[in-house]
Amino acid sequence: MQLFSRSRYRVNGRVVARVLGAVLLGVTGYQLGVWLTNTVNAPVGYELAAAVVCAILGVVVGLLFAPQLTIVPFNLARRRLASMAVGELVAVAVGLLLGLIVGALLTFPLRALPGFLGAVTPILAAFAVCYITITIFVLRHRELAEYVTERRFLGGAPRKAQQPTAARFLLDTSSIIDGRIADVTATGFLSGSLIVPHFVLAELQSIADSADALRRGRGRRGLDILSQLQSDQNVQVEILDASRDNGVDVDSALVLIAREHSYPIITNDYNLNKVAALQGVKVLNVNELARAVKTIHLPGEDLIVRVIQEGKEFNQGVGYLADGTMVVVENGRRHINNDVDVTVTRVLQTVAGRMIFAHPNNDSAQSHR
């Protein structure tokens, strides 16, 4: 019954908009027809006909397009205002007020223009000035708020710098399941608050309840990582009571929250990384961090590597360092399953990661079993 009543209310709202639009545009069309006939000095007999025709056109336009001209823009504006931060709303209000003041001041000289220009130009100037002032205040509202709070505009001395607040980071599902974020926080390199939106937690729970054993294991691992983070003294885990609209995916909802509150996003999702960066959101990629902290080996350095398999080329062996870096050992095929002293010959950086090419220090030397 509730759903039916809401649907009926929505239909009635559109009917009311069509009726009001038809009445208003019909009256406007009638007045426009009278004005046109008087302007062009049409014969007296044509005045009523032109007024009736314009009134009928106004009624038709009102019946057909009134909801698109009223309800649709209103709903768009309502959703936009609901998603804006408080600072942006204040910036819009201040910019609109300043634009109206400047537009009113411009009205006096612009009304002196002859004829039609004197009637239309003040309105267009007011819209243009309001748009410019609102845009400036929204884009620079953070700097303006800081400028006002520090009272620089009064010529006073800036306030003493406050202690920096704790950093806040948004966690996405992939970074939680990955688990390396718990190791990073445990070292103390990352401190502050880790924000987990409620819809991310719901997605983790959905993965943990999956019928697929692999997905179920990944979801349970993510929940275990969250419990581990909650017990970490270096960070504080906060569950953000935020929901996402129907049809909006988790990544888009995360980016929206990050934009509203200026939170960086911690992730290892390549697509989310690119989408967030394009929208001006700071992204901390766990994979990029892992690549950045890998030990750099230069040609000529000596290593001990365990050869575990054959390489692609003839007589090659392949091993891995503790950080996962691949080491290709020339003439290393016979050393499979042995630890070998090698010397780095060259280092190759690829899209997949860093590769090291090396050769045994002495092909006749013994391997470390």
PyMOL commands that set and color helices and strands:
alter all, ss='L'
color gray80, all
select helices_A, chain A and resi 2-39+44-83+86-110+115-139+141-149+152-154+173-178+180-187+198-208+213-230+250-261+270-278+286-292+333-335
alter helices_A, ss='H'
color red, helices_A
select strands_A, chain A and resi 168-171+192-197+235-240+265-267+283-285+302-310+317-320+326-329+338-349+354-360
alter strands_A, ss='S'
color yellow, strands_A
deselect
rebuild
show_as cartoon
